[in-house]
Amino acid sequence: MRQYLLIPGPTPLPDEVLAASGQQMISHRSTEFARLLAETLEALRRVLLTRGAILPFASSGTGGLEATIVNLCSPGDTVVAVCGGAFGARFADIAEAFGIKVNRVEVPWGQAADPEAVRRALQETPDARAVLVAHSETSTGVRNDLAAIASVVREWPALMVADAVSSAGAVELRTDEWGVDVVITASQKALMAPPGVALIGVSERAWEAVKVARLPRFYWSFERMRAELGDVEAFTPFTPAISVVRALHAGLRMVEAEGLEARWARHRRTARAVRAGVRALGLRVVPREEDASEAVTAVWVPDGVDSTALLTRLRTEHGVVLAGGPGRMHGKIFRFGHLGWVPDEAVLAGLRALEAVLPEVGGPAGRGAEAAAAEILAMEG
Ligand SMILES: Cc1ncc(COP(=O)(O)O)c(C=O)c1O
């Protein structure tokens, strides 16, 4: 049975990426690898729309979040953290784990953060070192208005830090123009590579903070990493994830061939199609239409339906892999990922399977999911 991996990362790999990642090892000290890494980081600057340095750490995205905290903060510091889902809360938890005081902006899960709430938090803690926000809150399918939040943050000395793990390459993100100081993403989401590399874009303003930040760090040191990265040949202080970097290089080529704006538009279109499809089945999408992320759609599990039974049947009988709800959303929502390399056919197969399985597990017997989605895919395609 064909498998349709429709989770919000890791995402399926296009053939070009698979071929690139399956090659024999080379030395990470070779000119060949150093050039490949330099090109990859240069391409990332174009995709993240930043002139800042991009630091590649061998780790998952969470490592990138932790690295950011230990490079920006000192003991006794406070940060403001937007907590509207599992990933916003995780960023806050990481800061707390390092003894940083966290002024949490609590946002009901499923809603986008109000930039005015961030303003109020900064008024309470005007010396905050940074404001931490998940751009696309993957746990609830919400897109926070990063541009609006960043423009509020700019009125204070705090650095604007964006977790763009599921947004970069899928959702409109203009790092420098919006005034984002640190942007964190990871290889396994919309950049279409396997897991294993966290990527951190650091602005000049943020480097000033790094110079004075006193939390201990070794592996995660931004300065140690930057010292090895050249524009033409880039090395890393420790062994890099060579295969993943090769895959990223291939994935970024595809991103650039598609064009950034076209790619954002495609994700918008696919996301709208998925939302139309699930609504045709009588299901409710978690966020309001205007706050819905282009990367992932979160859907309320209908009353009387066991989400585990739903997801299991989709997977075993239709080869469709969707994700459940993380943390406190477990059993309440399911998530349909549509970021990275998502052929229309995969989206339609996912909706078709949902339509077939829902009534079998006690859900509504809606009809026309595929047609509703196909109409949108065709209209804007
Ligand atoms: C918004 C966001 N932040 C952070 C992470 C954590 O990334 P990782 O699982 O690669 O550590 C994820 C992963 O899904 C995410 O979607």
The ligand as a Gaussian input file, in Angstrom:
#p B3LYP/6-31G(d) Opt

LIG

0 1
 C        7.104000      25.070000      15.951000
 C        8.023000      23.977000      16.386000
 N        9.003000      24.248000      17.249000
 C        9.845000      23.308000      17.669000
 C        9.752000      22.005000      17.235000
 C       10.686000      21.000000      17.773000
 O       11.468000      20.469000      16.776000
 P       12.202000      19.059000      16.969000
 O       11.146000      18.041000      17.130000
 O       12.946000      18.966000      15.658000
 O       13.089000      19.174000      18.136000
 C        8.748000      21.657000      16.336000
 C        8.590000      20.272000      15.883000
 O        7.544000      19.851000      15.444000
 C        7.864000      22.675000      15.895000
 O        6.892000      22.392000      15.021000

